[in-house]
Amino acid sequence: MYNGLLHAHSGLRWIVLILLLAAILNAFSKKKSGVWTAKDKKISLFAMVFTHVQLLIGLVLYFISPKVNFVEGFMKDDVLRFFAVEHVLLMVVAIVLITIGHSKSKKAVTDAKKFGAIATFYLIGLILILASIPWPFRNLGSGWF
């Protein structure tokens, strides 16, 4: 079960990143003079939904992963600290911001404010996500997939 969830979590990250980029680029391109359409709503909704699915898989992994180990001195070990604290904390904050952005876009009165909420909150969320992914070049024991 662990390996299957880990592969799903690693592979789904690419879909999440693509959807977030699509939502952000769409919002920035239409922010000035665009009209909010059903397509715009779907792009932002799918990006948010997939980040939530990724969060749920990640939370299950958090509780069953051997990389999350609260042994004495785990904060001094870069890998254990990253997975036990940094990764989960930044990802949860990023997904909360993305959710806030989606909610604000639903409540916004003008189309420009809808696109502005998506652009701002999704971009900040994406930056946090990119900063907290265990990329292979960070030497945290993870690969590209």
N, CA, C and O atoms as a GROMACS GRO file, in nm:
protein
  580
    1MET      N    1   0.081  -0.119   0.000
    1MET     CA    2   0.000   0.000   0.000
    1MET      C    3   0.086   0.126   0.000
    1MET      O    4   0.056   0.222  -0.071
    2TYR      N    5   0.193   0.125   0.079
    2TYR     CA    6   0.280   0.243   0.089
    2TYR      C    7   0.339   0.278  -0.047
    2TYR      O    8   0.335   0.394  -0.089
    3ASN      N    9   0.395   0.178  -0.117
    3ASN     CA   10   0.458   0.207  -0.247
    3ASN      C   11   0.358   0.258  -0.348
    3ASN      O   12   0.389   0.349  -0.426
    4GLY      N   13   0.238   0.203  -0.350
    4GLY     CA   14   0.136   0.250  -0.443
    4GLY      C   15   0.095   0.394  -0.416
    4GLY      O   16   0.083   0.474  -0.509
    5LEU      N   17   0.075   0.426  -0.290
    5LEU     CA   18   0.040   0.564  -0.254
    5LEU      C   19   0.155   0.661  -0.283
    5LEU      O   20   0.133   0.773  -0.328
    6LEU      N   21   0.277   0.617  -0.258
    6LEU     CA   22   0.393   0.701  -0.284
    6LEU      C   23   0.406   0.731  -0.433
    6LEU      O   24   0.432   0.845  -0.472
    7HIS      N   25   0.386   0.630  -0.518
    7HIS     CA   26   0.392   0.652  -0.662
    7HIS      C   27   0.277   0.740  -0.710
    7HIS      O   28   0.296   0.825  -0.797
    8ALA      N   29   0.160   0.720  -0.653
    8ALA     CA   30   0.045   0.805  -0.689
    8ALA      C   31   0.072   0.950  -0.649
    8ALA      O   32   0.045   1.042  -0.725
    9HIS      N   33   0.125   0.969  -0.530
    9HIS     CA   34   0.154   1.103  -0.479
    9HIS      C   35   0.262   1.170  -0.565
    9HIS      O   36   0.252   1.289  -0.596
   10SER      N   37   0.364   1.094  -0.602
   10SER     CA   38   0.473   1.150  -0.684
   10SER      C   39   0.427   1.180  -0.826
   10SER      O   40   0.466   1.282  -0.883
   11GLY      N   41   0.345   1.094  -0.884
   11GLY     CA   42   0.297   1.117  -1.020
   11GLY      C   43   0.192   1.227  -1.027
   11GLY      O   44   0.189   1.305  -1.122
   12LEU      N   45   0.106   1.232  -0.927
   12LEU     CA   46  -0.001   1.333  -0.926
   12LEU      C   47   0.055   1.473  -0.910
   12LEU      O   48  -0.011   1.571  -0.947
   13ARG      N   49   0.175   1.485  -0.856
   13ARG     CA   50   0.234   1.618  -0.840
   13ARG      C   51   0.245   1.690  -0.974
   13ARG      O   52   0.228   1.811  -0.980
   14TRP      N   53   0.274   1.614  -1.081
   14TRP     CA   54   0.289   1.677  -1.213
   14TRP      C   55   0.155   1.730  -1.264
   14TRP      O   56   0.150   1.837  -1.325
   15ILE      N   57   0.050   1.657  -1.240
   15ILE     CA   58  -0.084   1.703  -1.280
   15ILE      C   59  -0.122   1.827  -1.201
   15ILE      O   60  -0.177   1.922  -1.256
   16VAL      N   61  -0.093   1.827  -1.071
   16VAL     CA   62  -0.122   1.943  -0.987
   16VAL      C   63  -0.045   2.065  -1.036
   16VAL      O   64  -0.101   2.173  -1.048
   17LEU      N   65   0.083   2.048  -1.064
   17LEU     CA   66   0.164   2.160  -1.112
   17LEU      C   67   0.114   2.214  -1.245
   17LEU      O   68   0.108   2.336  -1.264
   18ILE      N   69   0.077   2.126  -1.336
   18ILE     CA   70   0.025   2.170  -1.466
   18ILE      C   71  -0.107   2.244  -1.449
   18ILE      O   72  -0.128   2.349  -1.510
   19LEU      N   73  -0.197   2.191  -1.367
   19LEU     CA   74  -0.326   2.257  -1.345
   19LEU      C   75  -0.309   2.392  -1.276
   19LEU      O   76  -0.378   2.488  -1.311
   20LEU      N   77  -0.221   2.401  -1.179
   20LEU     CA   78  -0.197   2.529  -1.113
   20LEU      C   79  -0.138   2.631  -1.211
   20LEU      O   80  -0.180   2.747  -1.213
   21LEU      N   81  -0.043   2.587  -1.292
   21LEU     CA   82   0.013   2.677  -1.393
   21LEU      C   83  -0.094   2.724  -1.491
   21LEU      O   84  -0.098   2.841  -1.528
   22ALA      N   85  -0.179   2.632  -1.534
   22ALA     CA   86  -0.286   2.668  -1.627
   22ALA      C   87  -0.381   2.770  -1.565
   22ALA      O   88  -0.419   2.867  -1.630
   23ALA      N   89  -0.418   2.749  -1.439
   23ALA     CA   90  -0.509   2.842  -1.371
   23ALA      C   91  -0.443   2.979  -1.352
   23ALA      O   92  -0.508   3.082  -1.370
   24ILE      N   93  -0.317   2.980  -1.317
   24ILE     CA   94  -0.246   3.106  -1.295
   24ILE      C   95  -0.228   3.182  -1.426
   24ILE      O   96  -0.256   3.302  -1.433
   25LEU      N   97  -0.181   3.113  -1.528
   25LEU     CA   98  -0.162   3.179  -1.658
   25LEU      C   99  -0.295   3.230  -1.714
   25LEU      O  100  -0.301   3.339  -1.769
   26ASN      N  101  -0.399   3.151  -1.700
   26ASN     CA  102  -0.532   3.193  -1.745
   26ASN      C  103  -0.577   3.318  -1.670
   26ASN      O  104  -0.629   3.411  -1.731
   27ALA      N  105  -0.556   3.320  -1.539
   27ALA     CA  106  -0.599   3.434  -1.459
   27ALA      C  107  -0.521   3.560  -1.494
   27ALA      O  108  -0.579   3.668  -1.508
   28PHE      N  109  -0.389   3.547  -1.510
   28PHE     CA  110  -0.310   3.665  -1.544
   28PHE      C  111  -0.341   3.716  -1.685
   28PHE      O  112  -0.342   3.837  -1.708
   29SER      N  113  -0.367   3.625  -1.777
   29SER     CA  114  -0.395   3.669  -1.914
   29SER      C  115  -0.530   3.738  -1.928
   29SER      O  116  -0.549   3.819  -2.018
   30LYS      N  117  -0.624   3.707  -1.840
   30LYS     CA  118  -0.758   3.765  -1.849
   30LYS      C  119  -0.786   3.868  -1.739
   30LYS      O  120  -0.897   3.920  -1.731
   31LYS      N  121  -0.689   3.895  -1.657
   31LYS     CA  122  -0.712   3.982  -1.541
   31LYS      C  123  -0.755   4.124  -1.582
   31LYS      O  124  -0.843   4.181  -1.517
   32LYS      N  125  -0.697   4.179  -1.685
   32LYS     CA  126  -0.727   4.317  -1.724
   32LYS      C  127  -0.860   4.331  -1.796
   32LYS      O  128  -0.942   4.416  -1.762
   33SER      N  129  -0.882   4.246  -1.895
   33SER     CA  130  -1.001   4.269  -1.979
   33SER      C  131  -1.083   4.144  -2.005
   33SER      O  132  -1.170   4.144  -2.092
   34GLY      N  133  -1.056   4.040  -1.933
   34GLY     CA  134  -1.127   3.915  -1.958
   34GLY      C  135  -1.262   3.908  -1.892
   34GLY      O  136  -1.292   3.980  -1.796
   35VAL      N  137  -1.344   3.819  -1.945
   35VAL     CA  138  -1.476   3.792  -1.889
   35VAL      C  139  -1.472   3.654  -1.824
   35VAL      O  140  -1.427   3.558  -1.885
   36TRP      N  141  -1.518   3.646  -1.701
   36TRP     CA  142  -1.520   3.519  -1.626
   36TRP      C  143  -1.621   3.426  -1.689
   36TRP      O  144  -1.739   3.459  -1.698
   37THR      N  145  -1.575   3.310  -1.734
   37THR     CA  146  -1.662   3.214  -1.799
   37THR      C  147  -1.664   3.082  -1.720
   37THR      O  148  -1.592   3.066  -1.622
   38ALA      N  149  -1.747   2.992  -1.765
   38ALA     CA  150  -1.752   2.859  -1.702
   38ALA      C  151  -1.618   2.788  -1.717
   38ALA      O  152  -1.578   2.711  -1.629
   39LYS      N  153  -1.549   2.811  -1.827
   39LYS     CA  154  -1.418   2.750  -1.850
   39LYS      C  155  -1.317   2.798  -1.745
   39LYS      O  156  -1.239   2.719  -1.693
   40ASP      N  157  -1.320   2.926  -1.714
   40ASP     CA  158  -1.229   2.981  -1.613
   40ASP      C  159  -1.258   2.920  -1.476
   40ASP      O  160  -1.167   2.887  -1.400
   41LYS      N  161  -1.385   2.907  -1.446
   41LYS     CA  162  -1.425   2.848  -1.319
   41LYS      C  163  -1.379   2.702  -1.310
   41LYS      O  164  -1.332   2.658  -1.205
   42LYS      N  165  -1.392   2.628  -1.420
   42LYS     CA  166  -1.351   2.487  -1.420
   42LYS      C  167  -1.201   2.472  -1.403
   42LYS      O  168  -1.155   2.383  -1.331
   43ILE      N  169  -1.124   2.558  -1.469
   43ILE     CA  170  -0.978   2.549  -1.458
   43ILE      C  171  -0.935   2.569  -1.313
   43ILE      O  172  -0.855   2.492  -1.260
   44SER      N  173  -0.988   2.673  -1.249
   44SER     CA  174  -0.949   2.699  -1.110
   44SER      C  175  -1.003   2.591  -1.015
   44SER      O  176  -0.936   2.554  -0.919
   45LEU      N  177  -1.122   2.542  -1.044
   45LEU     CA  178  -1.180   2.437  -0.960
   45LEU      C  179  -1.100   2.307  -0.970
   45LEU      O  180  -1.071   2.244  -0.868
   46PHE      N  181  -1.065   2.266  -1.092
   46PHE     CA  182  -0.988   2.142  -1.109
   46PHE      C  183  -0.851   2.154  -1.042
   46PHE      O  184  -0.803   2.058  -0.982
   47ALA      N  185  -0.788   2.271  -1.052
   47ALA     CA  186  -0.659   2.290  -0.986
   47ALA      C  187  -0.674   2.274  -0.835
   47ALA      O  188  -0.592   2.208  -0.771
   48MET      N  189  -0.779   2.334  -0.780
   48MET     CA  190  -0.801   2.323  -0.636
   48MET      C  191  -0.834   2.180  -0.594
   48MET      O  192  -0.782   2.130  -0.495
   49VAL      N  193  -0.920   2.114  -0.669
   49VAL     CA  194  -0.961   1.977  -0.634
   49VAL      C  195  -0.841   1.883  -0.637
   49VAL      O  196  -0.825   1.800  -0.547
   50PHE      N  197  -0.758   1.894  -0.740
   50PHE     CA  198  -0.643   1.805  -0.748
   50PHE      C  199  -0.542   1.833  -0.638
   50PHE      O  200  -0.475   1.741  -0.591
   51THR      N  201  -0.530   1.959  -0.594
   51THR     CA  202  -0.440   1.985  -0.480
   51THR      C  203  -0.496   1.922  -0.353
   51THR      O  204  -0.419   1.875  -0.269
   52HIS      N  205  -0.628   1.919  -0.340
   52HIS     CA  206  -0.688   1.855  -0.222
   52HIS      C  207  -0.673   1.703  -0.225
   52HIS      O  208  -0.648   1.641  -0.122
   53VAL      N  209  -0.686   1.645  -0.342
   53VAL     CA  210  -0.664   1.500  -0.355
   53VAL      C  211  -0.518   1.468  -0.320
   53VAL      O  212  -0.490   1.371  -0.250
   54GLN      N  213  -0.428   1.550  -0.370
   54GLN     CA  214  -0.286   1.532  -0.340
   54GLN      C  215  -0.262   1.544  -0.189
   54GLN      O  216  -0.182   1.469  -0.132
   55LEU      N  217  -0.329   1.638  -0.125
   55LEU     CA  218  -0.317   1.654   0.020
   55LEU      C  219  -0.365   1.530   0.095
   55LEU      O  220  -0.300   1.485   0.189
   56LEU      N  221  -0.478   1.475   0.054
   56LEU     CA  222  -0.530   1.357   0.122
   56LEU      C  223  -0.434   1.238   0.110
   56LEU      O  224  -0.409   1.168   0.207
   57ILE      N  225  -0.381   1.216  -0.010
   57ILE     CA  226  -0.283   1.108  -0.027
   57ILE      C  227  -0.160   1.136   0.058
   57ILE      O  228  -0.106   1.046   0.123
   58GLY      N  229  -0.115   1.262   0.057
   58GLY     CA  230   0.001   1.300   0.137
   58GLY      C  231  -0.019   1.280   0.286
   58GLY      O  232   0.073   1.237   0.356
   59LEU      N  233  -0.138   1.310   0.334
   59LEU     CA  234  -0.165   1.290   0.478
   59LEU      C  235  -0.164   1.144   0.516
   59LEU      O  236  -0.116   1.108   0.624
   60VAL      N  237  -0.216   1.058   0.429
   60VAL     CA  238  -0.208   0.914   0.456
   60VAL      C  239  -0.062   0.871   0.459
   60VAL      O  240  -0.020   0.797   0.548
   61LEU      N  241   0.016   0.918   0.362
   61LEU     CA  242   0.158   0.884   0.359
   61LEU      C  243   0.231   0.936   0.483
   61LEU      O  244   0.323   0.871   0.533
   62TYR      N  245   0.192   1.051   0.531
   62TYR     CA  246   0.256   1.110   0.648
   62TYR      C  247   0.250   1.016   0.768
   62TYR      O  248   0.344   1.007   0.846
   63PHE      N  249   0.139   0.946   0.781
   63PHE     CA  250   0.122   0.859   0.898
   63PHE      C  251   0.177   0.718   0.879
   63PHE      O  252   0.191   0.644   0.976
   64ILE      N  253   0.207   0.680   0.755
   64ILE     CA  254   0.260   0.545   0.734
   64ILE      C  255   0.403   0.543   0.680
   64ILE      O  256   0.462   0.436   0.665
   65SER      N  257   0.459   0.658   0.651
   65SER     CA  258   0.591   0.664   0.588
   65SER      C  259   0.704   0.641   0.688
   65SER      O  260   0.700   0.692   0.800
   66PRO      N  261   0.803   0.564   0.646
   66PRO     CA  262   0.922   0.550   0.731
   66PRO      C  263   1.007   0.677   0.733
   66PRO      O  264   1.094   0.691   0.818
   67LYS      N  265   0.982   0.769   0.639
   67LYS     CA  266   1.057   0.895   0.636
   67LYS      C  267   1.008   0.993   0.741
   67LYS      O  268   1.077   1.091   0.771
   68VAL      N  269   0.891   0.969   0.797
   68VAL     CA  270   0.839   1.054   0.904
   68VAL      C  271   0.859   0.976   1.033
   68VAL      O  272   0.783   0.885   1.066
   69ASN      N  273   0.963   1.014   1.103
   69ASN     CA  274   1.003   0.939   1.221
   69ASN      C  275   1.043   1.039   1.329
   69ASN      O  276   1.142   1.110   1.315
   70PHE      N  277   0.967   1.044   1.436
   70PHE     CA  278   0.991   1.138   1.544
   70PHE      C  279   1.083   1.080   1.650
   70PHE      O  280   1.049   1.076   1.768
   71VAL      N  281   1.199   1.036   1.606
   71VAL     CA  282   1.298   0.983   1.700
   71VAL      C  283   1.374   1.100   1.763
   71VAL      O  284   1.367   1.213   1.714
   72GLU      N  285   1.444   1.072   1.870
   72GLU     CA  286   1.521   1.177   1.936
   72GLU      C  287   1.624   1.234   1.838
   72GLU      O  288   1.699   1.159   1.775
   73GLY      N  289   1.628   1.363   1.827
   73GLY     CA  290   1.723   1.430   1.739
   73GLY      C  291   1.680   1.436   1.594
   73GLY      O  292   1.762   1.468   1.507
   74PHE      N  293   1.553   1.407   1.564
   74PHE     CA  294   1.511   1.407   1.424
   74PHE      C  295   1.520   1.546   1.360
   74PHE      O  296   1.533   1.557   1.238
   75MET      N  297   1.514   1.650   1.440
   75MET     CA  298   1.523   1.786   1.386
   75MET      C  299   1.665   1.818   1.336
   75MET      O  300   1.682   1.913   1.260
   76LYS      N  301   1.762   1.743   1.378
   76LYS     CA  302   1.900   1.764   1.332
   76LYS      C  303   1.928   1.691   1.202
   76LYS      O  304   2.025   1.721   1.133
   77ASP      N  305   1.843   1.596   1.167
   77ASP     CA  306   1.857   1.519   1.043
   77ASP      C  307   1.777   1.590   0.934
   77ASP      O  308   1.655   1.604   0.946
   78ASP      N  309   1.845   1.633   0.827
   78ASP     CA  310   1.779   1.711   0.721
   78ASP      C  311   1.661   1.638   0.657
   78ASP      O  312   1.557   1.699   0.633
   79VAL      N  313   1.677   1.510   0.630
   79VAL     CA  314   1.571   1.434   0.563
   79VAL      C  315   1.452   1.413   0.656
   79VAL      O  316   1.338   1.438   0.616
   80LEU      N  317   1.477   1.368   0.777
   80LEU     CA  318   1.367   1.345   0.871
   80LEU      C  319   1.293   1.475   0.902
   80LEU      O  320   1.170   1.476   0.909
   81ARG      N  321   1.367   1.585   0.922
   81ARG     CA  322   1.303   1.713   0.951
   81ARG      C  323   1.220   1.761   0.832
   81ARG      O  324   1.109   1.812   0.849
   82PHE      N  325   1.274   1.744   0.712
   82PHE     CA  326   1.202   1.789   0.592
   82PHE      C  327   1.066   1.720   0.582
   82PHE      O  328   0.964   1.787   0.565
   83PHE      N  329   1.064   1.588   0.592
   83PHE     CA  330   0.939   1.515   0.574
   83PHE      C  331   0.846   1.526   0.695
   83PHE      O  332   0.724   1.525   0.679
   84ALA      N  333   0.900   1.537   0.815
   84ALA     CA  334   0.816   1.543   0.934
   84ALA      C  335   0.758   1.682   0.959
   84ALA      O  336   0.650   1.695   1.016
   85VAL      N  337   0.830   1.787   0.915
   85VAL     CA  338   0.786   1.922   0.949
   85VAL      C  339   0.770   2.010   0.825
   85VAL      O  340   0.660   2.058   0.797
   86GLU      N  341   0.878   2.032   0.753
   86GLU     CA  342   0.880   2.133   0.647
   86GLU      C  343   0.784   2.101   0.533
   86GLU      O  344   0.703   2.185   0.494
   87HIS      N  345   0.792   1.981   0.480
   87HIS     CA  346   0.711   1.942   0.364
   87HIS      C  347   0.562   1.952   0.396
   87HIS      O  348   0.487   2.016   0.322
   88VAL      N  349   0.520   1.890   0.502
   88VAL     CA  350   0.377   1.887   0.535
   88VAL      C  351   0.326   2.027   0.571
   88VAL      O  352   0.216   2.064   0.531
   89LEU      N  353   0.403   2.103   0.645
   89LEU     CA  354   0.359   2.236   0.687
   89LEU      C  355   0.342   2.330   0.567
   89LEU      O  356   0.239   2.396   0.553
   90LEU      N  357   0.443   2.336   0.482
   90LEU     CA  358   0.435   2.425   0.366
   90LEU      C  359   0.325   2.381   0.268
   90LEU      O  360   0.257   2.465   0.209
   91MET      N  361   0.308   2.251   0.251
   91MET     CA  362   0.203   2.204   0.160
   91MET      C  363   0.064   2.237   0.213
   91MET      O  364  -0.022   2.279   0.136
   92VAL      N  365   0.043   2.221   0.341
   92VAL     CA  366  -0.088   2.254   0.399
   92VAL      C  367  -0.114   2.404   0.385
   92VAL      O  368  -0.225   2.444   0.349
   93VAL      N  369  -0.015   2.487   0.414
   93VAL     CA  370  -0.032   2.632   0.399
   93VAL      C  371  -0.062   2.668   0.254
   93VAL      O  372  -0.149   2.750   0.227
   94ALA      N  373   0.010   2.606   0.160
   94ALA     CA  374  -0.013   2.633   0.017
   94ALA      C  375  -0.155   2.596  -0.024
   94ALA      O  376  -0.220   2.671  -0.097
   95ILE      N  377  -0.202   2.482   0.020
   95ILE     CA  378  -0.336   2.437  -0.018
   95ILE      C  379  -0.444   2.522   0.049
   95ILE      O  380  -0.549   2.546  -0.010
   96VAL      N  381  -0.418   2.568   0.169
   96VAL     CA  382  -0.512   2.661   0.233
   96VAL      C  383  -0.520   2.790   0.153
   96VAL      O  384  -0.630   2.843   0.131
   97LEU      N  385  -0.406   2.842   0.109
   97LEU     CA  386  -0.406   2.965   0.028
   97LEU      C  387  -0.479   2.945  -0.104
   97LEU      O  388  -0.553   3.033  -0.148
   98ILE      N  389  -0.458   2.832  -0.168
   98ILE     CA  390  -0.528   2.803  -0.294
   98ILE      C  391  -0.678   2.796  -0.270
   98ILE      O  392  -0.756   2.845  -0.351
   99THR      N  393  -0.718   2.736  -0.161
   99THR     CA  394  -0.860   2.726  -0.127
   99THR      C  395  -0.919   2.865  -0.099
   99THR      O  396  -1.031   2.895  -0.140
  100ILE      N  397  -0.844   2.948  -0.029
  100ILE     CA  398  -0.889   3.085  -0.004
  100ILE      C  399  -0.905   3.161  -0.135
  100ILE      O  400  -1.003   3.233  -0.155
  101GLY      N  401  -0.809   3.144  -0.225
  101GLY     CA  402  -0.817   3.210  -0.355
  101GLY      C  403  -0.939   3.167  -0.433
  101GLY      O  404  -1.006   3.250  -0.496
  102HIS      N  405  -0.968   3.039  -0.430
  102HIS     CA  406  -1.087   2.990  -0.501
  102HIS      C  407  -1.213   3.045  -0.438
  102HIS      O  408  -1.305   3.086  -0.509
  103SER      N  409  -1.219   3.047  -0.306
  103SER     CA  410  -1.335   3.100  -0.236
  103SER      C  411  -1.354   3.249  -0.264
  103SER      O  412  -1.466   3.294  -0.287
  104LYS      N  413  -1.245   3.325  -0.262
  104LYS     CA  414  -1.254   3.468  -0.292
  104LYS      C  415  -1.299   3.492  -0.436
  104LYS      O  416  -1.372   3.588  -0.462
  105SER      N  417  -1.258   3.406  -0.527
  105SER     CA  418  -1.301   3.424  -0.666
  105SER      C  419  -1.450   3.399  -0.681
  105SER      O  420  -1.516   3.460  -0.765
  106LYS      N  421  -1.504   3.311  -0.600
  106LYS     CA  422  -1.648   3.284  -0.605
  106LYS      C  423  -1.728   3.401  -0.547
  106LYS      O  424  -1.839   3.429  -0.592
  107LYS      N  425  -1.671   3.469  -0.448
  107LYS     CA  426  -1.742   3.578  -0.381
  107LYS      C  427  -1.717   3.714  -0.446
  107LYS      O  428  -1.788   3.810  -0.417
  108ALA      N  429  -1.618   3.723  -0.533
  108ALA     CA  430  -1.584   3.852  -0.593
  108ALA      C  431  -1.697   3.902  -0.682
  108ALA      O  432  -1.768   3.824  -0.746
  109VAL      N  433  -1.711   4.033  -0.683
  109VAL     CA  434  -1.820   4.095  -0.758
  109VAL      C  435  -1.782   4.116  -0.904
  109VAL      O  436  -1.864   4.093  -0.993
  110THR      N  437  -1.659   4.158  -0.929
  110THR     CA  438  -1.618   4.184  -1.068
  110THR      C  439  -1.532   4.069  -1.120
  110THR      O  440  -1.470   3.995  -1.043
  111ASP      N  441  -1.529   4.057  -1.251
  111ASP     CA  442  -1.446   3.953  -1.313
  111ASP      C  443  -1.298   3.977  -1.286
  111ASP      O  444  -1.222   3.883  -1.265
  112ALA      N  445  -1.257   4.104  -1.288
  112ALA     CA  446  -1.116   4.135  -1.262
  112ALA      C  447  -1.075   4.089  -1.122
  112ALA      O  448  -0.964   4.041  -1.103
  113LYS      N  449  -1.163   4.104  -1.024
  113LYS     CA  450  -1.131   4.060  -0.888
  113LYS      C  451  -1.128   3.908  -0.879
  113LYS      O  452  -1.050   3.852  -0.801
  114LYS      N  453  -1.212   3.841  -0.956
  114LYS     CA  454  -1.210   3.694  -0.959
  114LYS      C  455  -1.075   3.646  -1.012
  114LYS      O  456  -1.010   3.560  -0.952
  115PHE      N  457  -1.034   3.703  -1.126
  115PHE     CA  458  -0.905   3.664  -1.184
  115PHE      C  459  -0.790   3.704  -1.092
  115PHE      O  460  -0.691   3.632  -1.081
  116GLY      N  461  -0.803   3.819  -1.026
  116GLY     CA  462  -0.699   3.866  -0.934
  116GLY      C  463  -0.681   3.773  -0.816
  116GLY      O  464  -0.568   3.745  -0.774
  117ALA      N  465  -0.792   3.724  -0.760
  117ALA     CA  466  -0.784   3.631  -0.647
  117ALA      C  467  -0.717   3.501  -0.688
  117ALA      O  468  -0.630   3.449  -0.617
  118ILE      N  469  -0.757   3.449  -0.803
  118ILE     CA  470  -0.694   3.324  -0.851
  118ILE      C  471  -0.546   3.347  -0.877
  118ILE      O  472  -0.462   3.267  -0.834
  119ALA      N  473  -0.513   3.453  -0.948
  119ALA     CA  474  -0.374   3.480  -0.983
  119ALA      C  475  -0.287   3.494  -0.858
  119ALA      O  476  -0.180   3.434  -0.849
  120THR      N  477  -0.332   3.572  -0.762
  120THR     CA  478  -0.252   3.599  -0.643
  120THR      C  479  -0.237   3.477  -0.552
  120THR      O  480  -0.126   3.436  -0.521
  121PHE      N  481  -0.348   3.420  -0.512
  121PHE     CA  482  -0.343   3.310  -0.414
  121PHE      C  483  -0.287   3.182  -0.474
  121PHE      O  484  -0.211   3.111  -0.408
  122TYR      N  485  -0.322   3.152  -0.598
  122TYR     CA  486  -0.269   3.031  -0.661
  122TYR      C  487  -0.119   3.045  -0.686
  122TYR      O  488  -0.045   2.948  -0.672
  123LEU      N  489  -0.073   3.166  -0.722
  123LEU     CA  490   0.070   3.185  -0.745
  123LEU      C  491   0.150   3.169  -0.615
  123LEU      O  492   0.253   3.102  -0.614
  124ILE      N  493   0.102   3.228  -0.508
  124ILE     CA  494   0.171   3.211  -0.379
  124ILE      C  495   0.170   3.063  -0.338
  124ILE      O  496   0.270   3.012  -0.290
  125GLY      N  497   0.057   2.996  -0.357
  125GLY     CA  498   0.048   2.854  -0.327
  125GLY      C  499   0.146   2.772  -0.412
  125GLY      O  500   0.212   2.682  -0.361
  126LEU      N  501   0.155   2.805  -0.540
  126LEU     CA  502   0.247   2.733  -0.629
  126LEU      C  503   0.392   2.753  -0.586
  126LEU      O  504   0.471   2.658  -0.587
  127ILE      N  505   0.427   2.874  -0.548
  127ILE     CA  506   0.564   2.900  -0.503
  127ILE      C  507   0.596   2.817  -0.378
  127ILE      O  508   0.704   2.759  -0.368
  128LEU      N  509   0.503   2.813  -0.284
  128LEU     CA  510   0.524   2.731  -0.164
  128LEU      C  511   0.535   2.583  -0.197
  128LEU      O  512   0.617   2.511  -0.140
  129ILE      N  513   0.453   2.538  -0.290
  129ILE     CA  514   0.457   2.397  -0.331
  129ILE      C  515   0.592   2.365  -0.396
  129ILE      O  516   0.654   2.264  -0.364
  130LEU      N  517   0.636   2.451  -0.487
  130LEU     CA  518   0.765   2.429  -0.553
  130LEU      C  519   0.880   2.428  -0.453
  130LEU      O  520   0.977   2.354  -0.469
  131ALA      N  521   0.870   2.511  -0.350
  131ALA     CA  522   0.976   2.518  -0.248
  131ALA      C  523   0.977   2.396  -0.158
  131ALA      O  524   1.080   2.364  -0.098
  132SER      N  525   0.864   2.327  -0.148
  132SER     CA  526   0.857   2.215  -0.052
  132SER      C  527   0.848   2.077  -0.118
  132SER      O  528   0.824   1.978  -0.049
  133ILE      N  529   0.865   2.070  -0.247
  133ILE     CA  530   0.872   1.940  -0.315
  133ILE      C  531   1.012   1.882  -0.293
  133ILE      O  532   1.111   1.955  -0.306
  134PRO      N  533   1.022   1.755  -0.260
  134PRO     CA  534   1.156   1.695  -0.240
  134PRO      C  535   1.223   1.662  -0.373
  134PRO      O  536   1.237   1.546  -0.409
  135TRP      N  537   1.264   1.766  -0.444
  135TRP     CA  538   1.328   1.748  -0.575
  135TRP      C  539   1.455   1.664  -0.561
  135TRP      O  540   1.520   1.668  -0.456
  136PRO      N  541   1.491   1.588  -0.664
  136PRO     CA  542   1.611   1.502  -0.654
  136PRO      C  543   1.739   1.580  -0.624
  136PRO      O  544   1.827   1.528  -0.556
  137PHE      N  545   1.752   1.703  -0.672
  137PHE     CA  546   1.873   1.781  -0.650
  137PHE      C  547   1.886   1.832  -0.506
  137PHE      O  548   1.988   1.890  -0.470
  138ARG      N  549   1.782   1.811  -0.425
  138ARG     CA  550   1.788   1.853  -0.284
  138ARG      C  551   1.845   1.743  -0.194
  138ARG      O  552   1.863   1.763  -0.074
  139ASN      N  553   1.872   1.627  -0.252
  139ASN     CA  554   1.932   1.514  -0.178
  139ASN      C  555   1.850   1.473  -0.056
  139ASN      O  556   1.902   1.459   0.054
  140LEU      N  557   1.721   1.455  -0.079
  140LEU     CA  558   1.630   1.413   0.028
  140LEU      C  559   1.581   1.270   0.006
  140LEU      O  560   1.489   1.225   0.074
  141GLY      N  561   1.641   1.200  -0.086
  141GLY     CA  562   1.605   1.062  -0.110
  141GLY      C  563   1.483   1.041  -0.198
  141GLY      O  564   1.420   0.936  -0.193
  142SER      N  565   1.450   1.141  -0.278
  142SER     CA  566   1.334   1.129  -0.367
  142SER      C  567   1.378   1.147  -0.512
  142SER      O  568   1.481   1.207  -0.542
  143GLY      N  569   1.296   1.093  -0.603
  143GLY     CA  570   1.325   1.102  -0.744
  143GLY      C  571   1.225   1.191  -0.816
  143GLY      O  572   1.145   1.260  -0.753
  144TRP      N  573   1.231   1.189  -0.948
  144TRP     CA  574   1.141   1.271  -1.029
  144TRP      C  575   1.000   1.215  -1.030
  144TRP      O  576   0.904   1.290  -1.047
  145PHE      N  577   0.986   1.083  -1.011
  145PHE     CA  578   0.853   1.022  -1.011
  145PHE      C  579   0.835   0.934  -0.890
  145PHE      O  580   0.729   0.874  -0.872
   0.00000   0.00000   0.00000
